[in-house]
């Protein structure tokens, strides 16, 4: 499914949005993706589209430290949770955006999502909010976590 998310971002970033589910399904099939993966991705994207900033209380932006629930720590690796905390503390994402990223990560139902996968989820959440994404931010989210070890 993550390959589909990357495909969408690479194919439709300049357009600002991807096509509706029916057209997208056809395009993904034509691109060679499996039906099960397409269904999973479209379901996940549907949940993403339903998320809005208004769904979260305004007070969340003035809250203190975020403590993670057991389910969240099972689904998201500690490295990825530290990444989200770091980005929030450095004003790269807001607390609401953090919650949206966590929501979409937990929705996958997978255990111990790696930093790279959470970074892709973050990219999709921010893109879905139709924010102007800074090129440096996009590069950071697309750079593999172990790339710094290559230098």
C-alpha positions in Angstrom: 0.0 0.0 0.0 2.9 2.4 0.7 4.0 2.0 -2.9 0.6 3.3 -4.0 0.8 6.3 -1.6 4.2 7.2 -3.1 2.9 6.7 -6.6 0.0 9.1 -5.8 2.3 11.7 -4.4 4.8 11.5 -7.3 2.0 11.4 -9.9 -0.4 14.1 -8.6 1.6 16.4 -6.4 1.8 19.1 -9.0 -1.9 18.8 -9.7 -2.6 19.4 -6.0 -5.0 16.4 -5.6 -5.5 12.9 -6.9 -8.6 11.9 -8.9 -11.8 10.4 -7.4 -11.8 6.8 -6.3 -13.2 5.3 -9.6 -10.7 7.0 -11.8 -7.9 6.4 -9.3 -8.7 2.7 -9.2 -8.4 2.5 -13.0 -5.1 4.4 -13.0 -3.7 2.2 -10.2 -4.8 -1.0 -12.0 -3.2 0.3 -15.2 0.0 1.1 -13.3 0.2 -2.6 -12.2 -0.9 -2.5 -8.6 -2.8 -5.5 -7.1 -6.6 -5.2 -6.5 -6.2 -5.9 -2.8 -3.6 -3.2 -2.4 -5.7 -0.7 -4.4 -8.8 -1.5 -2.2 -6.8 -1.0 1.0 -5.2 2.3 -0.3 -8.6 3.7 -1.4 -10.2 2.8 2.0 -7.3 4.5 3.8 -7.5 7.5 1.5 -11.2 7.8 2.1 -10.6 8.0 5.8 -7.9 10.6 5.2 -10.3 12.7 3.1 -12.8 12.7 6.0 -10.3 14.1 8.5 -10.6 17.8 9.0 -9.0 20.2 11.5 -12.4 21.0 12.8 -12.7 17.4 14.0 -10.3 18.2 16.8 -10.8 20.5 19.8 -9.1 23.9 19.4 -7.6 23.4 22.9 -5.4 20.7 21.6 -3.0 23.4 20.3 -2.4 24.6 23.8 -2.0 21.2 25.4 1.1 20.0 27.1 3.0 16.8 26.6 1.3 14.1 24.4 1.2 10.7 26.1 0.6 7.8 23.8 -2.0 5.1 24.3 -0.9 1.5 24.3 -2.4 0.9 20.9 -0.5 3.8 19.4 2.8 2.5 20.8 2.1 -0.9 19.4 1.2 0.5 15.9 3.9 3.2 15.6 7.6 2.6 16.3 9.3 4.6 19.1 11.6 6.2 16.5 8.6 7.4 14.6 6.9 8.7 17.7 10.1 10.6 18.6 10.1 12.0 15.1 6.6 13.3 15.5 7.4 14.9 18.9 10.5 16.5 17.5 8.6 17.9 14.5 5.9 19.3 16.7 8.3 20.9 19.2 10.1 22.5 16.3 6.8 23.8 14.8 7.1 21.7 11.6 3.6 20.3 12.4 0.8 21.4 14.7 -0.6 19.2 17.4 -3.7 18.7 15.3 -1.6 17.6 12.3 0.2 15.2 14.7 -3.1 13.7 15.7 -4.1 13.3 12.1 -0.9 11.5 11.3 -1.4 9.2 14.3 -5.0 8.6 13.3 -3.9 7.5 9.8 -1.0 5.4 11.1 -3.2 3.5 13.6 -5.9 3.1 10.9 -3.6 0.8 9.0 -3.8 -1.8 11.6 -0.1 -2.7 11.3 2.3 -3.1 14.2 5.5 -1.1 14.7 5.3 1.2 11.7 8.8 2.3 10.8 9.9 6.0 10.6 9.9 5.9 6.8 6.3 4.7 6.7 5.2 7.3 9.2 7.0 10.0 7.3 5.1 9.0 4.1 1.8 9.1 6.1 2.8 12.6 7.4 3.4 13.7 3.8 0.0 12.4 2.7 -1.8 14.1 5.7 -0.1 17.4 5.0 -0.8 17.2 1.3 -4.4 16.3 2.0 -4.7 19.5 4.0 -3.7 21.3 0.8 -1.0 23.1 2.6 1.8 24.6 0.6 4.5 22.1 1.2 8.0 23.5 1.5 10.5 21.7 -0.7 12.8 21.1 2.2 9.9 19.5 4.2 9.0 17.3 1.3 12.7 16.3 0.9 12.9 15.4 4.6 9.8 13.3 4.5 10.9 11.5 1.4 14.5 10.9 2.6 14.9 7.4 4.0 15.7 7.4 7.7 19.0 5.7 7.3 20.2 8.0 4.5 22.1 10.2 7.0 24.3 7.2 7.7 25.4 7.2 4.0 27.3 10.5 4.3 
